[in-house]
């Protein structure tokens, strides 16, 4: 993850946090940042946000423009696509207590 993909918000006297988009699911992630973490992020080139409204909006806008996101969206995972039938089968497997016990014991593939 590059510094421009992370945003630090450190209000005076408030709780500091840093935000980024998860590279796997593209959902925003927010983590607390103590003084050491904030200093490390700034020294690595992470921008310091000045307004709350910038946090999520900027991350999403930059991620959508980034090559990383487009590369991830261009490549489908190997294997067949997940279908509605797969979802129904999965639902019933989750309701089958014997199957769950076998699965957790490592007896089911």
Buried (B, 14 or more C-beta within 10 A) or exposed (E): EEBEBBBBBBEEEEEBBBBBBEEEEEEBEEEEBEEEBBEEBBEEEBBEBEEEEBBBEBBEEBBEEBEEBEEEEEEEEEEEEEEEEEEEEEEEEEEEEEBEEEBEEEEEE
